[in-house]
Amino acid sequence: MQHIEFFHQDHFEKNYHRHYPLGRLSLFIDFFWQTEFDQLWKKHPQGFSDVLFPNIGYTYLVNLGTPFVMQVEENKTEIKGDGFLPRLNHIECYHQTGNCIFGIKFKVSPVIFEKKVNFSEYSGTVFPLSYLLEQPVITGIKMASSFEKRVALLCKHYEQILAQYEGSLQPIEIVTSILADCLKQNKFDLSVEELAEKYLISTRTLQRYFETATGISSKKALQILRIRKAVSHIITAPETFHYGIYGYYDFSHFYKHLKKFFQKDTLLHLQPHLQLLQTLHKREGR
């Protein structure tokens, strides 16, 4: 059984604990999460997989159970320990009985204040988490008796880092503000010059902020957010979808972008929605 993001949203909502941080931590962290698969093993004794589309940021993985397999694009890796990976690629996680994972989905990570990490160098696979998180912290996560205690431990850990680097938050605040504003207003085609002018900084400085914080350019980050929001709209409310809402010139422009970001087999799941859209657009043209 394969569960696909957006298409099987009930699965992800019911079988994953999530906690969304508030305040300053929300600049860095989308959410903490942990799998809750106890009720699924009877239904899927041979295991199942969860598919996630490309996203911005990156994910920390702490293995609380048996080994699992993570596929990043075409690269499959058995994960026995703990790891991190950029979320720029299509990923599929294969779960078997006894598997339990705790994770953090980052927009950007406070680790950039502590270590010189070029996240653009890390892509295409899963890397050891010990590169970015001290072993005593990882051990503390594993020793904690509940999801809530793991979240509390890490909130305290990252709050201390933010307090230590209080005067260095401007680059992160600018990047996260741009991402949030563009997502809310569906303004995904703003140039780096327009964005930089708003914050009274040079284009070179803004690009450096994005590459340091996310590992990619502002343009690529906004394009990922755009296609994710468009796909979510198609699946949840296809009757109200129009490519123009998200700045696409026409249907073929949108479809070309869709194919670029998502794998061929996933597009097959989208076909009923795309056919409905084509019918609606033909009616508009009459």
Residue, then its C-alpha position, 0 to 999 in steps of 0.5 A: m500500500q502506498h500513501i501519497e501526500f495530498f491524495h491520502q491526507d487522512h492517513f497523514e493526519k491520523n497516523y502522525h502526531r504533529h506539534y507546531p511551535l509558536g513564537r521565535l521557533s516558528l521562524f525555523i521549524d514547521f512542525f515536530w512529528q512522530t509516527e503512530f502506526d500501531q493500528l496499521w500493522k494488522k491492516h498492512p502486515q507486509g508494510f506500506s510506504d508514504v510518499l512526499f512531494p518536493n518541499i523547501g527546508y529539510t527533515y531530521l529523522v530519529n529512529l525509535g524502532t526497527p530499520f526502515v528504507m528511505q528512497v530519495e528520487e531513485n536512491k534507496t537507503e536502509i536507515k538503521g540509525d538517525g539522519f537528515l535530508p533536504r526536502l527538495n526531492h521526491i521521497e518515499c519511506y518504506h515502513q515495516t512492523g516495529n518501525c517508529i520515527f520521530g522527526i523535525k520538519f525545518k524551514v531553516s535550522p538554527v544550526i547555521f549559527e553554530k556550524k558552517v554548513n553548506f546545505s547545497e552540498y547535501s542532496g540525493t540521500v540521507f546523511p548522519l544526523s550527528y553531523l548537525l545534532e550533538q549525540p547527547v541531544i539525540t540520546g535524550i530524544k530516544m530516552a524520552s518517554s513520550f512525544e510531548k517530552r521529546v518536543a519539550l526537550l527540543c524546544k528548550h534546546y533550540e530556544q537556548i540557541l536562539a537566545q545565544y544568537e539573538g542579534s543574528l536573526q535578521p537573515i532568517e526573519i527576512v527569508t521566512s517573512i518572504l516565504a510566508d507573504c508570497l505563499k499567503q498572497n500567491k505572489f510566486d513570480l516576484s523577482v529577487e530585485e523586487l524582494a530585495e528592494k522591499y527589505l532595503i538590501s542588495t540582491r546579492t545579500l538576499q540570495r546569500y540569505f536564501e542559500t545559507a538558510t535553505g540551500i536554494s535560490s529565492k526563485k526555486a523556493l517560491q516555485i516549490l511553494r507554488i506547485r505544492k499549493a496549486v496541487s493541494h487546490i486541485i485535489t481539495a477543490p478542483e471546481t474552483f481551481h484556475y491556473g491563473i490564481y498561481g501565476y501560470y500563463d495557461f494550462s500547458h504552462f501549469y502542466k509543464h511545471l507539474k511534470k517537472f516537479f512530480q514523478k510520472d506514476t504520481l501524475l497518473h493519480l492526478q489524471p481525474h483531476l486534470q481531466l476535470l480541469q480541462t473540461l472546466h477550461k473548455r467550458e470557459g472558452r465557449 
